[in-house]
Amino acid sequence: MTAKKTGADASSTDDTSKKTSASKAKSGKKPAAKRKKAAAKGAKSATSADKPTTPKKPSAAAEMAAAVVSGESDKTITDLGDELAGNKKSVAAQAARVLDEVVELKPDAVVPIIDRYAAVIGGPARRPAQAAAKALPLMARVAPARVARHLPKLKESYDDATTPGKDGLVRTFAGLCTASVAYQKRLEDELNKALAEADAKTLIQWAQVVLPALKGEPHARARQTVESRLGRIPKVHAQKIADFLGIKLRLRYR
């Protein structure tokens, strides 16, 4: 005869049965609604992956720039330069957009209008100043002598320039110093002034541009200008500059 199960044995059997049922329920299939939703999501992802990407259509400015560079347009680089330096705000802004694209396609194409860029980089019109700030630092390397002709005007323009204009001027001055050490003496004072007056974020960017462009004593003096400001700017910015210079911050920041 088979012995009857004790109360403890019966309880253990019930617990095991419950665990098995719970395990089956947990490992069971998802509800039909969730399965359909997951399948639809997967199909959508597959369709998106298989769908070919459509090339982005060039902007009107890019198309005009390509036509000007290729000679297919009636408008010339000189015409665009005249419009850039003109008094009509909307026309100047459109010329700036086209010239930005020209610089991307063929930087040396804008060498003939360096004088127009020099005229607007320190002006109040923001968009033309931005275009000049993009072009002149490149021109300082491509045609430094042509840019240097306008140094008196460029140096005078700094104080009244817009933020993009000042950034372009500093990069242009640094570009000239990179092209030839002969420009260092003519531009050292302007570059030190810029480093001394720049806000903390801008100081990081300018230090990385100006210091490598200078050699010898001008470099040492510019570096000293930057280091002297580390204790007066927020730590997060000071640390980035200190890392760039390869030095440790002073005790104030420890």
Rosetta blueprint (number, residue, H / E / L):
1 M L
2 T L
3 A L
4 K L
5 K L
6 T L
7 G H
8 A H
9 D H
10 A H
11 S H
12 S H
13 T H
14 D H
15 D H
16 T H
17 S H
18 K H
19 K H
20 T H
21 S H
22 A H
23 S H
24 K H
25 A H
26 K H
27 S H
28 G L
29 K L
30 K L
31 P L
32 A H
33 A H
34 K H
35 R H
36 K H
37 K H
38 A H
39 A H
40 A H
41 K H
42 G H
43 A H
44 K H
45 S H
46 A H
47 T H
48 S H
49 A H
50 D H
51 K L
52 P L
53 T L
54 T L
55 P L
56 K L
57 K L
58 P L
59 S L
60 A H
61 A H
62 A H
63 E H
64 M H
65 A H
66 A H
67 A H
68 V H
69 V H
70 S H
71 G L
72 E L
73 S L
74 D L
75 K L
76 T L
77 I H
78 T H
79 D H
80 L H
81 G H
82 D H
83 E H
84 L H
85 A L
86 G L
87 N L
88 K L
89 K H
90 S H
91 V H
92 A H
93 A H
94 Q H
95 A H
96 A H
97 R H
98 V H
99 L H
100 D H
101 E H
102 V H
103 V H
104 E H
105 L H
106 K L
107 P H
108 D H
109 A H
110 V H
111 V H
112 P H
113 I H
114 I H
115 D H
116 R H
117 Y H
118 A H
119 A H
120 V H
121 I L
122 G L
123 G L
124 P L
125 A L
126 R H
127 R H
128 P H
129 A H
130 Q H
131 A H
132 A H
133 A H
134 K H
135 A H
136 L H
137 P H
138 L H
139 M H
140 A H
141 R H
142 V H
143 A L
144 P H
145 A H
146 R H
147 V H
148 A H
149 R L
150 H L
151 L H
152 P H
153 K H
154 L H
155 K H
156 E H
157 S H
158 Y L
159 D L
160 D L
161 A L
162 T L
163 T H
164 P H
165 G H
166 K H
167 D H
168 G H
169 L H
170 V H
171 R H
172 T H
173 F H
174 A H
175 G H
176 L H
177 C H
178 T H
179 A H
180 S L
181 V H
182 A H
183 Y H
184 Q H
185 K H
186 R H
187 L H
188 E H
189 D H
190 E H
191 L H
192 N H
193 K H
194 A H
195 L H
196 A H
197 E H
198 A L
199 D L
200 A H
201 K H
202 T H
203 L H
204 I H
205 Q H
206 W H
207 A H
208 Q H
209 V H
210 V H
211 L H
212 P H
213 A H
214 L L
215 K L
216 G H
217 E H
218 P H
219 H H
220 A H
221 R H
222 A H
223 R H
224 Q H
225 T H
226 V H
227 E H
228 S L
229 R L
230 L H
231 G H
232 R H
233 I L
234 P L
235 K H
236 V H
237 H H
238 A H
239 Q H
240 K H
241 I H
242 A H
243 D H
244 F H
245 L H
246 G L
247 I L
248 K L
249 L L
250 R L
251 L H
252 R H
253 Y H
254 R L
